[in-house]
Amino acid sequence: MPIEMLKGLPFSVDTWSSKSRTKRHHFLTHAHKDHTQGICIYGSYPIYCSRLTRTLVLQHFPQLDGSFFVGIEVGQCIVIKDPDGDFTVTALDANHCPGALMFLYEGKFGNLLHTGDCRLTIECLQQLPLKYLGTPGKEPKCQIDCIFLDCTFGQSPLKMPSRQSAMQQIINCIWKHPQAPTVYLTCDLLGHEEILMHVSQTFGCKIYVDKAKTPECFQALELMVPEILSEDTSSRFQLFDGFPKLYQRAEAKIAQARFDSQHEPLIIRASAQWYACDDGISDIESRKKGRCDQPVRDIFGVWHICYSIHSSKEELEWALQLLAPRWVISTTPSCKALELDYVKRLFNQHRNFNDPFWQLLGFSMDMESEVDVETAPDVVEVSTSALAKSNAQDYADNSQSTTSSFSICRQSNLSPPSKTAAPVTLFGRARLGLNGSYFKHEEKEPILSDENAVIRCSDELEVISLKKEEVVVEAGEALAVSESLDIMSKESLMRTETENCVFESAVGSSNSYNPSLRKLYRSMHVPVPRPLPSLTELMNATKRARRRL
């Protein structure tokens, strides 16, 4: 699902919810169903999209009011009036599916590029104004503040062939199986029309599409390429719907042909999803998926061709190098932009947060701050649900830990973290030195009169830090260190055999402490501890016990 736009922006893109409905302007990049979910309920005027996208959406949702849509075509630039300031929108070809657009926004909020779903190529980037295009080693004259980027395959190391190369693989695969009586093409998605048209033109045959099984696909093909459609069920080339149960149906087709003693049909699936998914596969299957430059047959008899209408990670990195944006936000929540090397490098750069763009992200500063991906604790992941809540509260207050779509820095954490010490316990996990006081106190406090209080040695009792005479006790070692050691004469600290022992009998009196030390204990409203038994006495007691045994 696409993500909600930042709360400081006056428009939404590809989202149809109660949050996005509060925006004054709406944009639709293309007609895939995951980008139109909720449009019938929350769609409102104006919705900017291409004319073909409008037609396809109205085919899918005839109950939708067609007057909501405002047409914008590739290369067209329009100025949109808004109470917070007019802004300009330029439509660019997304190289994804028929009618798909990218949108370039320019206004007071900065320069933003929303790619929708895209397959970025040099032809796509050349549509941008030259001022936004850099060269290797040289940044563009005008920097894009943020790219909302399609990172569908941003985590995959696949080296995908171009769409033209993948289509040629399909043609070659068909040529190598002349004995196949039927060729089933799993190309029923919007964006695969180019494959069907190329196959039809190459072999001079029309393609049978079952109108009853795939009505939406038939309507789209009838609208865009009606000349390749056939109603003859015996046609050699037939459309094969990919879902549901593609592999079960493929196995059934092949098994039936073998049972009838006929040549097996050729079943081709043009998609990169099979190559990108590696869950529960064998090593042999995994090695097959590494070969994207030729058709690969799986264990079910389906031939796969790596045909992608989304950019590979390599293509995304290349595009980001040329555009050199200040920030990148993934539009696909399940795939993080942080997987891209370019985005990782952004964390190690000095950034000035005191400008309008960074304020859209929910924070600002009066001075530059360096963000380090390895050491800074202020890097947080913001999910789709977090983005949806951004209209109600600041991103800085959002601490949900769900699937991430992009990363920002919390305003509350832009300053160095406070040096708050961890809780300390007497005869337990003490971690403080003489300069690391955990509790603060005033010198002038009521003095307690109980001088004979008993202290229990356990982790539940917290150490009270002193200003100059301070006792530090290590876990498992009752070790007292203070400037009052001279006053305590020969009494030293010993290793306690247990942390939960109770000194019920006094081996010495608390009156042996320096008066100023006792006063400090009392000012903290805690009992004055009795001195630990001397090491000599304990050793003698141990010897006596051994003699008795």
C-alpha positions in Angstrom: 0.0 0.0 0.0 1.2 3.6 -0.7 2.1 5.8 2.2 0.3 8.9 3.5 2.0 12.2 2.5 3.6 14.4 5.2 1.2 16.5 7.2 2.7 19.8 6.0 1.9 19.1 2.3 -1.4 20.2 0.8 -1.8 17.1 -1.3 -2.1 13.3 -1.2 -0.8 10.7 -3.6 -2.4 7.3 -4.2 -4.0 7.1 -0.7 -7.7 7.2 -0.1 -8.5 7.4 3.6 -10.1 9.7 6.2 -6.6 11.3 6.6 -5.9 11.9 2.9 -9.4 13.2 2.4 -8.5 16.3 4.5 -5.9 17.2 1.9 -7.0 19.9 -0.6 -5.6 18.2 -3.7 -5.3 14.5 -4.7 -3.1 12.7 -7.2 -3.3 9.2 -8.7 -0.2 7.9 -10.4 -1.8 4.8 -12.1 -4.7 2.4 -12.1 -3.4 -0.6 -10.2 -5.8 -1.7 -7.5 -3.4 -1.3 -4.7 -3.2 2.4 -5.5 -7.0 2.9 -5.8 -8.1 1.1 -2.7 -10.7 3.2 -0.9 -11.2 5.7 -3.8 -14.9 5.1 -4.0 -15.4 6.0 -0.4 -12.8 8.8 0.2 -12.3 10.1 -3.4 -13.1 13.7 -3.8 -12.5 16.6 -6.3 -9.9 17.2 -7.6 -8.1 14.0 -8.5 -5.2 14.6 -10.9 -4.3 11.7 -13.2 -3.8 10.8 -16.9 -6.9 10.4 -19.1 -6.1 6.7 -19.6 -5.9 6.1 -15.8 -9.2 7.9 -15.4 -10.8 5.6 -18.0 -9.4 2.4 -16.4 -10.4 3.5 -12.9 -14.0 4.2 -14.0 -14.1 0.8 -15.7 -13.2 -0.8 -12.4 -15.4 1.5 -10.3 -18.4 2.6 -12.4 -20.0 4.0 -9.3 -17.3 6.6 -9.0 -18.1 10.2 -10.1 -16.1 10.9 -13.2 -16.3 14.7 -12.5 -13.8 14.3 -9.7 -10.9 13.8 -12.2 -8.7 16.4 -13.7 -6.6 15.3 -16.6 -2.8 15.8 -16.8 -0.5 14.2 -19.4 3.1 13.4 -19.7 5.2 16.6 -20.1 2.4 18.8 -19.0 3.1 21.4 -16.3 0.2 23.0 -14.4 0.0 25.6 -11.6 -2.3 24.7 -8.7 -3.9 27.4 -6.6 -3.7 26.8 -2.8 -4.3 29.0 0.3 -0.9 28.2 1.6 0.8 29.2 -1.6 0.5 28.1 -5.2 2.7 25.3 -6.4 3.6 23.7 -9.8 3.1 20.1 -10.8 4.9 18.5 -13.8 3.8 15.0 -15.0 6.5 12.6 -16.2 6.3 9.1 -17.7 6.8 6.4 -15.0 7.7 3.6 -17.4 5.4 1.3 -15.3 2.1 0.6 -17.0 -0.2 2.4 -19.5 -1.2 5.8 -18.1 1.3 5.7 -15.2 2.8 9.1 -14.1 5.5 10.5 -11.8 4.8 13.9 -10.3 7.4 16.7 -9.8 6.1 19.3 -7.2 7.7 22.7 -6.8 6.5 25.2 -4.2 7.1 26.7 -0.8 7.5 23.3 0.7 10.5 22.6 -1.6 11.1 20.5 -4.7 9.6 17.0 -4.4 9.5 14.1 -6.8 6.9 11.3 -6.3 7.6 8.3 -8.6 4.6 6.3 -7.8 5.4 2.8 -9.2 8.2 3.1 -11.7 11.0 1.5 -13.7 13.6 4.3 -13.8 15.6 4.5 -17.0 17.7 7.2 -18.6 14.7 8.0 -20.8 12.6 8.6 -17.6 15.2 10.9 -16.0 15.7 12.9 -19.2 12.2 14.1 -18.8 13.1 16.1 -15.8 14.3 19.7 -16.1 18.0 19.8 -16.7 18.6 21.7 -13.5 17.7 18.6 -11.5 20.1 16.3 -13.4 23.6 15.9 -12.3 26.5 14.1 -13.8 28.9 11.5 -12.4 30.9 13.3 -9.7 28.9 16.5 -10.1 25.7 17.5 -8.3 22.8 19.1 -10.1 22.4 22.8 -10.2 19.1 22.6 -8.3 18.7 19.9 -5.7 15.5 17.9 -5.2 14.6 18.1 -1.5 12.9 14.7 -1.3 12.1 11.7 -3.6 9.2 9.5 -2.7 10.7 6.4 -4.3 9.3 3.1 -5.4 11.6 0.6 -3.6 9.8 -2.6 -4.4 13.1 -4.3 -5.2 15.3 -2.0 -3.2 16.4 -5.0 -1.0 17.0 -7.4 -3.9 20.5 -7.8 -5.5 18.9 -9.0 -8.8 20.5 -7.6 -12.0 17.3 -7.3 -14.0 17.3 -7.2 -17.8 15.6 -4.3 -19.5 12.0 -4.8 -20.6 13.0 -5.0 -24.2 15.6 -7.7 -23.4 13.1 -9.7 -21.3 10.5 -9.6 -24.2 13.2 -11.0 -26.5 13.7 -13.8 -24.1 10.0 -14.6 -24.3 10.2 -14.7 -28.1 13.3 -16.9 -28.0 11.6 -19.3 -25.6 8.6 -19.7 -27.9 10.9 -20.3 -30.9 12.7 -23.1 -29.0 9.5 -24.9 -28.4 7.9 -25.3 -31.8 6.2 -28.6 -30.8 4.2 -26.9 -28.1 0.6 -27.0 -29.3 -0.5 -24.2 -27.0 1.5 -21.3 -25.5 0.0 -19.9 -22.3 1.1 -16.4 -21.4 0.8 -15.4 -17.8 0.5 -11.7 -18.7 -2.9 -10.7 -17.2 -1.6 -7.6 -15.2 -1.9 -4.0 -16.3 1.6 -3.3 -17.7 2.0 -6.6 -19.6 0.1 -5.4 -22.7 3.4 -4.7 -24.4 4.4 -8.4 -24.2 1.1 -9.6 -25.7 1.4 -7.1 -28.5 5.0 -8.0 -29.3 4.2 -11.8 -29.3 1.2 -11.2 -31.6 3.2 -9.1 -34.0 6.2 -11.5 -34.1 4.2 -14.7 -34.8 1.3 -13.1 -36.7 -1.3 -14.6 -34.4 -4.0 -13.2 -32.2 -4.3 -14.1 -28.5 -7.3 -15.7 -26.9 -8.5 -14.0 -23.7 -11.3 -15.6 -21.7 -13.7 -12.7 -21.0 -15.6 -14.6 -18.4 -12.5 -15.5 -16.3 -10.6 -12.2 -16.7 -13.1 -9.5 -17.4 -11.0 -6.6 -16.2 -8.0 -7.7 -18.2 -10.2 -8.1 -21.3 -11.7 -4.7 -20.9 -8.2 -3.1 -20.5 -6.9 -4.9 -23.6 -10.0 -4.1 -25.6 -9.4 -0.5 -24.7 -5.7 -0.3 -25.6 -4.9 -3.1 -28.1 -8.2 -4.6 -29.4 -6.4 -5.7 -32.6 -4.6 -8.6 -30.9 -7.7 -10.2 -29.2 -9.2 -13.4 -30.5 -12.4 -15.2 -29.6 -11.1 -18.5 -30.9 -10.6 -20.9 -28.1 -8.3 -23.1 -30.3 -5.8 -20.3 -30.8 -2.2 -21.3 -30.1 -1.6 -18.3 -27.9 -3.8 -17.9 -24.9 -3.8 -15.7 -21.8 -3.2 -17.6 -18.6 -4.3 -15.8 -15.4 -1.6 -15.9 -12.8 -3.7 -16.2 -9.7 -5.0 -18.1 -7.9 -3.1 -21.4 -7.9 -0.9 -20.8 -10.9 1.4 -23.8 -10.3 -1.4 -26.3 -9.6 -3.2 -25.3 -12.8 0.1 -25.5 -14.7 0.8 -29.0 -13.4 -2.7 -30.0 -14.3 -2.3 -28.8 -17.9 1.0 -30.6 -18.3 -0.3 -33.8 -16.7 -3.3 -33.8 -19.0 -1.1 -33.5 -22.1 1.0 -36.4 -21.0 -2.1 -38.5 -20.3 -3.3 -37.7 -23.8 0.1 -38.5 -25.3 0.5 -35.0 -26.6 3.3 -32.5 -26.5 3.4 -30.5 -23.4 2.0 -26.9 -23.5 4.5 -24.0 -23.0 3.6 -22.0 -19.9 5.4 -18.7 -19.6 5.3 -16.3 -16.6 6.8 -12.9 -17.2 7.5 -11.5 -13.7 10.4 -10.6 -11.4 8.6 -11.8 -8.3 9.7 -15.4 -8.7 13.3 -14.3 -8.8 13.0 -12.0 -5.8 11.3 -14.5 -3.5 13.6 -17.1 -2.0 11.5 -18.6 0.8 11.6 -22.4 1.2 13.5 -23.2 -2.0 16.2 -25.7 -2.7 19.8 -24.8 -3.6 19.2 -25.9 -7.2 16.2 -23.7 -7.5 18.1 -20.8 -5.9 20.9 -21.2 -8.4 18.4 -21.1 -11.2 17.0 -17.8 -10.0 20.4 -16.2 -10.3 20.2 -16.5 -14.1 18.0 -13.5 -15.2 19.5 -13.4 -18.7 17.6 -16.5 -20.0 14.3 -18.3 -19.4 14.3 -20.7 -16.4 11.9 -23.7 -15.9 10.8 -24.4 -12.4 9.8 -27.7 -10.8 6.2 -27.2 -11.8 7.0 -26.8 -15.5 6.5 -23.0 -15.7 9.1 -21.0 -17.7 10.0 -17.8 -15.9 11.3 -14.6 -17.6 12.6 -11.7 -15.4 10.3 -9.0 -16.8 9.9 -6.2 -14.3 7.9 -3.0 -14.3 9.7 -1.9 -11.1 13.3 -0.7 -10.8 16.1 -2.9 -9.5 18.3 -1.9 -6.6 21.1 -1.1 -9.1 18.8 1.2 -11.1 17.7 3.0 -8.0 21.2 3.6 -6.9 22.2 4.9 -10.3 19.2 7.2 -10.4 19.8 8.6 -6.9 23.4 9.3 -7.9 22.3 11.5 -10.8 19.5 13.3 -8.9 21.4 13.6 -5.6 18.2 14.3 -3.5 18.5 15.6 0.0 16.3 12.8 1.3 14.6 9.6 0.1 11.3 8.1 1.4 10.2 4.7 0.3 6.6 4.5 -1.0 6.5 0.7 -0.4 6.3 0.2 3.4 7.6 -3.4 3.3 10.9 -2.2 1.6 13.1 0.3 3.3 14.9 3.1 1.6 17.6 2.5 4.2 18.6 -0.6 2.3 20.0 1.7 -0.4 23.7 2.8 -0.1 22.9 6.4 -1.1 20.5 6.7 1.8 23.0 5.2 4.2 25.5 7.9 3.2 23.0 10.7 3.9 23.1 9.8 7.6 26.8 10.7 7.8 26.4 14.2 6.3 26.0 17.5 8.1 22.4 18.6 7.6 20.7 21.9 8.3 17.3 21.2 9.8 16.3 24.9 10.0 14.5 25.1 6.7 10.9 24.6 5.4 11.5 21.1 4.1 12.8 19.6 7.3 10.0 21.3 9.2 7.6 19.1 7.1 9.2 16.1 8.7 8.2 17.4 12.1 11.4 19.0 13.6 13.7 22.0 13.3 16.9 23.3 14.7 18.8 26.6 14.9 22.1 25.0 14.1 23.5 22.2 12.1 23.6 18.7 13.6 25.4 15.7 12.4 23.5 12.5 12.2 25.4 9.2 12.4 23.7 6.0 11.5 25.8 4.0 13.8 25.9 6.2 16.9 22.9 8.5 16.9 20.0 7.2 18.9 17.6 9.6 17.2 17.2 7.5 14.1 13.7 6.1 14.0 11.6 4.1 11.5 8.3 5.6 10.6 5.7 3.2 9.2 2.6 3.5 7.1 0.4 3.7 10.2 2.7 6.2 11.7 2.4 8.4 8.6 -1.3 8.1 8.8 -1.2 9.5 12.3 1.0 12.4 11.3 -2.0 14.7 10.7 -3.0 14.3 14.4 0.4 14.5 16.0 4.0 15.3 15.3 6.3 12.6 14.0 8.6 13.3 16.9 6.0 11.9 19.3 5.3 8.7 17.3 7.1 5.7 18.7 5.3 2.8 17.1 7.5 -0.2 16.1 5.9 -1.5 13.0 6.9 -2.1 9.4 9.0 0.8 8.2 8.7 2.9 5.2 11.2 5.6 5.8 13.5 7.1 8.5 13.6 10.5 10.1 15.2 12.1 13.2 13.2 13.0 16.3 13.3 16.5 17.4 13.5 15.5 21.0 16.7 13.5 20.3 18.6 16.0 18.2 20.4 17.2 21.3 23.0 15.0 22.9 21.4 12.3 25.1 21.3 13.1 28.8 23.8 11.3 31.0 21.3 9.7 33.4 22.9 6.9 35.4 21.2 3.5 35.9 19.7 2.6 39.2 22.3 1.5 41.8 21.8 -1.0 44.6 23.9 -1.5 47.8 25.8 -4.8 47.7 24.3 -5.3 44.3 24.9 -3.8 40.8 26.6 -0.5 41.8 28.0 1.3 38.8 28.8 4.8 40.0 32.1 6.4 40.8 32.8 9.4 43.0 31.6 11.8 40.2 28.5 9.9 39.1 25.9 10.7 41.7 22.5 9.2 41.0 20.6 11.0 43.8 20.9 14.7 44.4 20.6 16.2 47.9 20.7 19.4 49.8 23.0 19.9 52.7 20.4 21.4 54.9 17.8 18.7 55.5 16.0 17.4 58.7 18.3 15.0 60.6 16.9 11.6 61.5 17.4 10.5 65.1 17.7 6.7 64.4 21.3 5.8 64.8 20.9 2.1 65.2 18.9 1.3 62.1 19.7 -2.0 60.4 20.5 -2.2 56.7 19.7 -5.2 54.6 22.1 -6.2 51.8 20.0 -6.8 48.7 19.5 -5.4 45.3 16.3 -3.7 46.4 18.1 -1.2 48.5 19.5 1.7 46.5 22.8 3.4 47.2 22.7 7.0 48.3 25.5 8.9 46.6 27.6 11.2 48.8 29.4 14.4 47.8 32.8 13.6 49.0 32.6 10.5 51.1 30.8 8.0 48.9 30.4 4.3 49.2 30.6 2.2 46.1 29.6 -1.4 46.3 30.3 -3.9 43.5 27.9 -6.8 42.6 28.9 -9.8 44.7 31.6 -7.8 46.4 30.8 -5.6 49.4 33.5 -3.0 48.6 33.3 0.4 50.3 35.4 3.2 49.0 35.2 6.6 50.7 37.3 9.3 52.2 36.3 8.1 55.7 38.5 5.0 55.4 41.0 6.6 57.8 38.3 7.1 60.4 37.1 3.5 60.0 40.7 2.5 61.0 41.4 -1.2 60.2 37.9 -2.0 59.0 37.9 -3.1 55.4 35.5 -4.5 52.9 34.9 -8.1 52.3 33.3 -10.4 49.6 29.7 -11.2 50.7 28.7 -14.8 50.1 25.1 -13.7 49.4 23.4 -10.5 48.4 20.4 -11.1 50.6 22.0 -11.6 54.0 20.9 -9.4 57.0 23.3 -8.1 59.5 21.1 -8.3 62.6 23.9 -8.1 65.2 26.2 -5.1 65.3 29.9 -5.9 64.9 30.6 -2.3 65.6 28.5 0.7 66.4 27.3 3.3 63.8 28.7 5.9 66.2 32.2 5.0 65.0 31.4 6.9 61.7 32.6 10.4 61.3 29.8 12.8 62.5 29.6 14.5 59.1 29.2 11.2 57.4 26.3 10.2 59.7 24.8 13.6 59.0 24.8 13.1 55.3 23.1 9.7 55.6 20.4 11.2 57.8 19.8 14.1 55.4 18.9 11.5 52.8 16.2 10.1 55.1 17.9 6.7 55.2 19.2 4.6 58.1 22.8 5.0 59.0 24.5 1.7 58.1 26.5 -0.2 60.6 30.2 -0.8 59.7 31.0 -4.1 58.1 32.8 -6.7 60.3 36.5 -6.5 60.1 38.3 -9.0 57.8 40.4 -10.2 60.7 37.5 -11.1 62.9 35.8 -12.9 60.0 39.0 -14.9 59.3 39.3 -15.9 62.9 35.7 -16.9 63.0 36.2 -19.1 60.0 39.2 -20.8 61.6 37.3 -21.5 64.8 34.5 -23.1 62.7 37.0 -25.3 61.0 38.5 -26.4 64.3 35.1 -27.4 65.6 34.6 -29.6 62.5 
